Amino acid sequence: MILNKRLSTFPVTNSGVAKGHRLIKYKIDQDLLKSKFLALEGKGSLIDSSFLPDKFDLIDLMSNGQLRYAVYGLDGVLLPYSSSDYGIAGKPAKCMWCHEGIISPLFTNNQEVPHYIKPAEFSQEMIQFQQILDAFRKSQPSILTFENHKDHTLSEILYISFMEPSAKRLSMEWNIPVSAVKSKLKNLKTHQHGEFEFLGELYDRNEVEKFAVLSSVPFPNSVREPNENEPNIFK
């Protein structure tokens, strides 16, 4: 694999995330932690050169080999999420679902565009980069074992069980019997989680909060998706 200090570009003409085209720019540096991946999103077509970017999603590496994600406007201002106008990317926390273990695979077939890297070449570079990244991760002292994909799922369940608690979970939080929880919440509807049905009947955290013995720290309406309630706990 040829490591480089310039930005390479790959046109995504058929994205599994974006409604339209995306332009991926990336730098794979000899110093792995200086490698960068960003995806420009906007309106127009990369095929006829009418593509005009509006914002970009960024992935870079932390010192332990873990990936981190952010969304920026072209003016460099950090954004809380990628608008649904562009697709289903949502908030940076959602990026982790596909990109925590592997950097940037192609999930769909993409059209070749003149003057850009071809899909097969891009895929091969990402495979080779992943091998370098895996080796780097194994060389670092860390409590994270990236090969344990179940750990990733468990971390998802941790926040889901907070945002969508069961009566048993609330019983432990409020230190009251499950029967008392159900009595308090008898007028609220329950639901099942679409991915993890074994969690059983769940409540919405926003709805149960007014019944809580102790108030929680501020939290958004959704961890993954854009919403109008994004508390800034760093202020």
C-alpha positions as YAML, in Angstrom:
chain: A
units: angstrom
residues:
- id: 1
  name: MET
  ca: [0.00, 0.00, 0.00]
- id: 2
  name: ILE
  ca: [1.31, 3.47, -0.90]
- id: 3
  name: LEU
  ca: [1.08, 5.78, 2.09]
- id: 4
  name: ASN
  ca: [0.59, 9.40, 1.10]
- id: 5
  name: LYS
  ca: [0.41, 12.88, 2.55]
- id: 6
  name: ARG
  ca: [-1.99, 14.22, -0.04]
- id: 7
  name: LEU
  ca: [-5.74, 13.90, -0.17]
- id: 8
  name: SER
  ca: [-7.10, 11.17, -2.40]
- id: 9
  name: THR
  ca: [-10.70, 11.45, -3.58]
- id: 10
  name: PHE
  ca: [-13.36, 8.84, -4.21]
- id: 11
  name: PRO
  ca: [-16.84, 9.61, -5.59]
- id: 12
  name: VAL
  ca: [-19.74, 7.84, -3.89]
- id: 13
  name: THR
  ca: [-22.50, 7.75, -6.49]
- id: 14
  name: ASN
  ca: [-24.63, 5.16, -4.69]
- id: 15
  name: SER
  ca: [-24.56, 5.61, -0.95]
- id: 16
  name: GLY
  ca: [-26.25, 3.47, 1.66]
- id: 17
  name: VAL
  ca: [-26.46, 6.56, 3.88]
- id: 18
  name: ALA
  ca: [-26.75, 9.71, 1.75]
- id: 19
  name: LYS
  ca: [-29.68, 10.59, -0.49]
- id: 20
  name: GLY
  ca: [-27.35, 11.99, -3.13]
- id: 21
  name: HIS
  ca: [-23.67, 11.85, -4.02]
- id: 22
  name: ARG
  ca: [-20.82, 12.09, -1.54]
- id: 23
  name: LEU
  ca: [-17.15, 12.89, -2.16]
- id: 24
  name: ILE
  ca: [-14.79, 11.05, 0.16]
- id: 25
  name: LYS
  ca: [-11.40, 12.64, 0.69]
- id: 26
  name: TYR
  ca: [-8.77, 10.81, 2.67]
- id: 27
  name: LYS
  ca: [-5.12, 10.94, 3.64]
- id: 28
  name: ILE
  ca: [-3.27, 7.82, 4.74]
- id: 29
  name: ASP
  ca: [-0.13, 8.99, 6.47]
- id: 30
  name: GLN
  ca: [3.00, 7.13, 7.56]
- id: 31
  name: ASP
  ca: [2.12, 8.47, 11.01]
- id: 32
  name: LEU
  ca: [-1.15, 6.59, 11.29]
- id: 33
  name: LEU
  ca: [-2.69, 9.09, 13.71]
- id: 34
  name: LYS
  ca: [-2.37, 11.82, 11.08]
- id: 35
  name: SER
  ca: [-4.57, 9.90, 8.66]
- id: 36
  name: LYS
  ca: [-7.94, 11.54, 7.96]
- id: 37
  name: PHE
  ca: [-11.20, 10.59, 6.24]
- id: 38
  name: LEU
  ca: [-13.93, 13.08, 5.40]
- id: 39
  name: ALA
  ca: [-17.09, 12.86, 3.33]
- id: 40
  name: LEU
  ca: [-18.40, 15.98, 1.63]
- id: 41
  name: GLU
  ca: [-22.16, 16.09, 1.19]
- id: 42
  name: GLY
  ca: [-24.32, 18.50, -0.75]
- id: 43
  name: LYS
  ca: [-26.44, 18.87, -3.84]
- id: 44
  name: GLY
  ca: [-25.78, 18.01, -7.47]
- id: 45
  name: SER
  ca: [-23.93, 15.25, -9.31]
- id: 46
  name: LEU
  ca: [-20.29, 14.19, -9.29]
- id: 47
  name: ILE
  ca: [-20.81, 12.65, -12.72]
- id: 48
  name: ASP
  ca: [-21.60, 15.91, -14.50]
- id: 49
  name: SER
  ca: [-19.47, 18.08, -12.14]
- id: 50
  name: SER
  ca: [-22.51, 19.91, -10.73]
- id: 51
  name: PHE
  ca: [-21.86, 18.69, -7.18]
- id: 52
  name: LEU
  ca: [-21.76, 21.52, -4.61]
- id: 53
  name: PRO
  ca: [-20.83, 20.52, -1.05]
- id: 54
  name: ASP
  ca: [-22.59, 22.02, 1.98]
- id: 55
  name: LYS
  ca: [-20.98, 20.21, 4.92]
- id: 56
  name: PHE
  ca: [-18.66, 17.33, 5.73]
- id: 57
  name: ASP
  ca: [-18.43, 14.34, 8.06]
- id: 58
  name: LEU
  ca: [-15.01, 13.62, 9.55]
- id: 59
  name: ILE
  ca: [-13.36, 10.46, 10.89]
- id: 60
  name: ASP
  ca: [-9.93, 10.47, 12.50]
- id: 61
  name: LEU
  ca: [-8.04, 8.26, 14.94]
- id: 62
  name: MET
  ca: [-7.39, 8.64, 18.64]
- id: 63
  name: SER
  ca: [-4.10, 7.51, 20.14]
- id: 64
  name: ASN
  ca: [-5.50, 4.09, 21.14]
- id: 65
  name: GLY
  ca: [-6.69, 3.37, 17.59]
- id: 66
  name: GLN
  ca: [-10.33, 4.14, 18.33]
- id: 67
  name: LEU
  ca: [-12.15, 6.17, 15.71]
- id: 68
  name: ARG
  ca: [-13.94, 9.43, 16.47]
- id: 69
  name: TYR
  ca: [-16.51, 11.25, 14.39]
- id: 70
  name: ALA
  ca: [-17.75, 14.79, 13.84]
- id: 71
  name: VAL
  ca: [-19.95, 16.80, 11.48]
- id: 72
  name: TYR
  ca: [-18.93, 20.29, 10.32]
- id: 73
  name: GLY
  ca: [-20.30, 23.02, 8.11]
- id: 74
  name: LEU
  ca: [-18.02, 24.28, 5.35]
- id: 75
  name: ASP
  ca: [-17.32, 27.29, 7.61]
- id: 76
  name: GLY
  ca: [-15.68, 24.93, 10.12]
- id: 77
  name: VAL
  ca: [-18.46, 25.22, 12.70]
- id: 78
  name: LEU
  ca: [-19.18, 21.96, 14.52]
- id: 79
  name: LEU
  ca: [-22.71, 20.65, 13.90]
- id: 80
  name: PRO
  ca: [-24.71, 18.39, 16.25]
- id: 81
  name: TYR
  ca: [-25.85, 16.11, 13.41]
- id: 82
  name: SER
  ca: [-26.19, 15.60, 9.69]
- id: 83
  name: SER
  ca: [-29.57, 16.89, 8.57]
- id: 84
  name: SER
  ca: [-32.11, 14.42, 7.24]
- id: 85
  name: ASP
  ca: [-32.08, 16.54, 4.06]
- id: 86
  name: TYR
  ca: [-28.85, 14.70, 3.20]
- id: 87
  name: GLY
  ca: [-29.80, 11.20, 4.26]
- id: 88
  name: ILE
  ca: [-29.93, 8.93, 7.29]
- id: 89
  name: ALA
  ca: [-26.46, 9.55, 8.76]
- id: 90
  name: GLY
  ca: [-27.90, 11.29, 11.82]
- id: 91
  name: LYS
  ca: [-25.65, 12.11, 14.77]
- id: 92
  name: PRO
  ca: [-21.96, 11.13, 15.13]
- id: 93
  name: ALA
  ca: [-22.97, 8.42, 17.62]
- id: 94
  name: LYS
  ca: [-24.77, 6.67, 14.77]
- id: 95
  name: CYS
  ca: [-21.58, 6.60, 12.67]
- id: 96
  name: MET
  ca: [-20.10, 4.18, 15.17]
- id: 97
  name: TRP
  ca: [-22.56, 1.46, 14.23]
- id: 98
  name: CYS
  ca: [-20.90, 0.88, 10.83]
- id: 99
  name: HIS
  ca: [-17.47, 2.42, 11.32]
- id: 100
  name: GLU
  ca: [-16.19, 1.48, 14.77]
- id: 101
  name: GLY
  ca: [-14.64, -1.80, 13.68]
- id: 102
  name: ILE
  ca: [-13.94, -1.01, 10.02]
- id: 103
  name: ILE
  ca: [-12.98, 2.33, 8.58]
- id: 104
  name: SER
  ca: [-14.81, 2.87, 5.30]
- id: 105
  name: PRO
  ca: [-16.10, -0.14, 3.37]
- id: 106
  name: LEU
  ca: [-18.32, 0.05, 0.30]
- id: 107
  name: PHE
  ca: [-21.74, -1.42, 1.02]
- id: 108
  name: THR
  ca: [-23.17, -0.72, -2.45]
- id: 109
  name: ASN
  ca: [-22.01, -0.77, -6.08]
- id: 110
  name: ASN
  ca: [-20.72, 2.60, -7.27]
- id: 111
  name: GLN
  ca: [-20.26, 4.01, -10.74]
- id: 112
  name: GLU
  ca: [-16.78, 4.83, -12.01]
- id: 113
  name: VAL
  ca: [-16.30, 8.57, -12.55]
- id: 114
  name: PRO
  ca: [-13.47, 9.93, -14.74]
- id: 115
  name: HIS
  ca: [-10.54, 11.56, -12.94]
- id: 116
  name: TYR
  ca: [-11.43, 9.92, -9.61]
- id: 117
  name: ILE
  ca: [-10.26, 6.74, -7.89]
- id: 118
  name: LYS
  ca: [-12.12, 3.67, -9.12]
- id: 119
  name: PRO
  ca: [-14.33, 1.68, -6.72]
- id: 120
  name: ALA
  ca: [-12.13, -1.43, -6.88]
- id: 121
  name: GLU
  ca: [-9.01, 0.62, -6.13]
- id: 122
  name: PHE
  ca: [-10.70, 2.39, -3.23]
- id: 123
  name: SER
  ca: [-11.92, -0.90, -1.75]
- id: 124
  name: GLN
  ca: [-8.45, -2.40, -1.96]
- id: 125
  name: GLU
  ca: [-6.89, 0.63, -0.27]
- id: 126
  name: MET
  ca: [-9.43, 0.43, 2.55]
- id: 127
  name: ILE
  ca: [-8.73, -3.29, 3.04]
- id: 128
  name: GLN
  ca: [-5.01, -2.60, 3.25]
- id: 129
  name: PHE
  ca: [-5.50, 0.37, 5.56]
- id: 130
  name: GLN
  ca: [-7.68, -1.77, 7.80]
- id: 131
  name: GLN
  ca: [-4.88, -4.32, 8.12]
- id: 132
  name: ILE
  ca: [-2.48, -1.55, 9.18]
- id: 133
  name: LEU
  ca: [-5.06, -0.19, 11.64]
- id: 134
  name: ASP
  ca: [-5.72, -3.63, 13.14]
- id: 135
  name: ALA
  ca: [-2.00, -4.18, 13.67]
- id: 136
  name: PHE
  ca: [-1.65, -0.73, 15.27]
- id: 137
  name: ARG
  ca: [-4.56, -1.39, 17.63]
- id: 138
  name: LYS
  ca: [-3.06, -4.67, 18.78]
- id: 139
  name: SER
  ca: [0.23, -2.92, 19.53]
- id: 140
  name: GLN
  ca: [-1.36, -0.34, 21.85]
- id: 141
  name: PRO
  ca: [-1.93, -0.80, 25.60]
- id: 142
  name: SER
  ca: [-5.70, -0.51, 25.84]
- id: 143
  name: ILE
  ca: [-8.63, -2.08, 27.66]
- id: 144
  name: LEU
  ca: [-10.43, -2.18, 24.30]
- id: 145
  name: THR
  ca: [-10.34, -5.36, 22.24]
- id: 146
  name: PHE
  ca: [-11.64, -4.33, 18.84]
- id: 147
  name: GLU
  ca: [-12.06, -7.91, 17.66]
- id: 148
  name: ASN
  ca: [-14.78, -8.45, 20.30]
- id: 149
  name: HIS
  ca: [-17.71, -7.22, 18.24]
- id: 150
  name: LYS
  ca: [-20.12, -8.21, 21.00]
- id: 151
  name: ASP
  ca: [-18.60, -5.47, 23.16]
- id: 152
  name: HIS
  ca: [-19.79, -2.95, 20.60]
- id: 153
  name: THR
  ca: [-23.31, -4.36, 20.78]
- id: 154
  name: LEU
  ca: [-23.23, -4.27, 24.57]
- id: 155
  name: SER
  ca: [-22.28, -0.59, 24.52]
- id: 156
  name: GLU
  ca: [-25.29, 0.06, 22.30]
- id: 157
  name: ILE
  ca: [-27.53, -1.78, 24.75]
- id: 158
  name: LEU
  ca: [-26.16, 0.31, 27.63]
- id: 159
  name: TYR
  ca: [-27.46, 3.57, 26.25]
- id: 160
  name: ILE
  ca: [-30.61, 2.02, 24.78]
- id: 161
  name: SER
  ca: [-31.55, 0.60, 28.19]
- id: 162
  name: PHE
  ca: [-31.23, 4.11, 29.63]
- id: 163
  name: MET
  ca: [-33.16, 5.90, 26.88]
- id: 164
  name: GLU
  ca: [-35.76, 3.12, 26.72]
- id: 165
  name: PRO
  ca: [-35.88, 1.64, 30.23]
- id: 166
  name: SER
  ca: [-37.84, -1.41, 31.31]
- id: 167
  name: ALA
  ca: [-39.89, -1.54, 34.50]
- id: 168
  name: LYS
  ca: [-37.12, -3.64, 36.06]
- id: 169
  name: ARG
  ca: [-34.50, -1.03, 35.18]
- id: 170
  name: LEU
  ca: [-36.63, 1.75, 36.68]
- id: 171
  name: SER
  ca: [-37.27, -0.37, 39.74]
- id: 172
  name: MET
  ca: [-33.53, -0.48, 40.41]
- id: 173
  name: GLU
  ca: [-33.09, 3.24, 39.67]
- id: 174
  name: TRP
  ca: [-35.96, 4.35, 41.88]
- id: 175
  name: ASN
  ca: [-35.46, 1.67, 44.54]
- id: 176
  name: ILE
  ca: [-39.09, 0.61, 44.48]
- id: 177
  name: PRO
  ca: [-40.74, -2.70, 43.48]
- id: 178
  name: VAL
  ca: [-41.47, -3.43, 39.82]
- id: 179
  name: SER
  ca: [-45.16, -3.50, 40.69]
- id: 180
  name: ALA
  ca: [-44.92, 0.05, 42.04]
- id: 181
  name: VAL
  ca: [-43.19, 1.19, 38.84]
- id: 182
  name: LYS
  ca: [-45.94, -0.29, 36.71]
- id: 183
  name: SER
  ca: [-48.56, 1.33, 38.91]
- id: 184
  name: LYS
  ca: [-46.89, 4.76, 38.57]
- id: 185
  name: LEU
  ca: [-46.63, 4.37, 34.78]
- id: 186
  name: LYS
  ca: [-49.95, 2.64, 34.15]
- id: 187
  name: ASN
  ca: [-51.11, 5.38, 31.77]
- id: 188
  name: LEU
  ca: [-47.97, 5.25, 29.62]
- id: 189
  name: LYS
  ca: [-47.61, 3.08, 26.53]
- id: 190
  name: THR
  ca: [-44.78, 0.57, 26.27]
- id: 191
  name: HIS
  ca: [-42.99, -0.67, 23.15]
- id: 192
  name: GLN
  ca: [-40.39, -3.19, 22.02]
- id: 193
  name: HIS
  ca: [-37.02, -2.21, 20.60]
- id: 194
  name: GLY
  ca: [-36.69, -2.91, 16.88]
- id: 195
  name: GLU
  ca: [-33.19, -4.44, 17.14]
- id: 196
  name: PHE
  ca: [-33.17, -5.96, 20.62]
- id: 197
  name: GLU
  ca: [-36.58, -7.49, 21.26]
- id: 198
  name: PHE
  ca: [-35.25, -9.48, 24.23]
- id: 199
  name: LEU
  ca: [-35.21, -6.23, 26.24]
- id: 200
  name: GLY
  ca: [-38.95, -6.71, 26.57]
- id: 201
  name: GLU
  ca: [-41.55, -4.02, 27.16]
- id: 202
  name: LEU
  ca: [-39.89, -0.60, 27.31]
- id: 203
  name: TYR
  ca: [-40.82, 2.96, 28.24]
- id: 204
  name: ASP
  ca: [-39.65, 6.25, 26.76]
- id: 205
  name: ARG
  ca: [-37.17, 8.01, 29.08]
- id: 206
  name: ASN
  ca: [-38.67, 11.40, 28.29]
- id: 207
  name: GLU
  ca: [-42.09, 10.21, 29.40]
- id: 208
  name: VAL
  ca: [-41.01, 8.54, 32.64]
- id: 209
  name: GLU
  ca: [-38.68, 11.30, 33.80]
- id: 210
  name: LYS
  ca: [-41.47, 13.29, 35.47]
- id: 211
  name: PHE
  ca: [-42.15, 10.26, 37.69]
- id: 212
  name: ALA
  ca: [-38.51, 9.80, 38.70]
- id: 213
  name: VAL
  ca: [-37.44, 10.04, 42.34]
- id: 214
  name: LEU
  ca: [-34.20, 11.70, 41.25]
- id: 215
  name: SER
  ca: [-33.82, 13.74, 38.07]
- id: 216
  name: SER
  ca: [-31.34, 12.59, 35.42]
- id: 217
  name: VAL
  ca: [-28.68, 14.75, 33.82]
- id: 218
  name: PRO
  ca: [-29.94, 16.53, 30.68]
- id: 219
  name: PHE
  ca: [-30.25, 14.15, 27.75]
- id: 220
  name: PRO
  ca: [-31.37, 14.42, 24.10]
- id: 221
  name: ASN
  ca: [-34.59, 13.01, 22.73]
- id: 222
  name: SER
  ca: [-32.53, 10.62, 20.61]
- id: 223
  name: VAL
  ca: [-28.93, 9.40, 20.82]
- id: 224
  name: ARG
  ca: [-28.71, 8.55, 17.12]
- id: 225
  name: GLU
  ca: [-31.11, 10.81, 15.27]
- id: 226
  name: PRO
  ca: [-31.47, 14.60, 14.82]
- id: 227
  name: ASN
  ca: [-33.82, 16.17, 17.36]
- id: 228
  name: GLU
  ca: [-34.70, 19.53, 18.83]
- id: 229
  name: ASN
  ca: [-33.47, 18.76, 22.35]
- id: 230
  name: GLU
  ca: [-29.68, 18.67, 22.32]
- id: 231
  name: PRO
  ca: [-28.43, 19.80, 25.76]
- id: 232
  name: ASN
  ca: [-24.92, 21.22, 25.91]
- id: 233
  name: ILE
  ca: [-23.54, 19.73, 29.12]
- id: 234
  name: PHE
  ca: [-20.11, 21.33, 28.51]
- id: 235
  name: LYS
  ca: [-21.37, 24.88, 29.11]
...
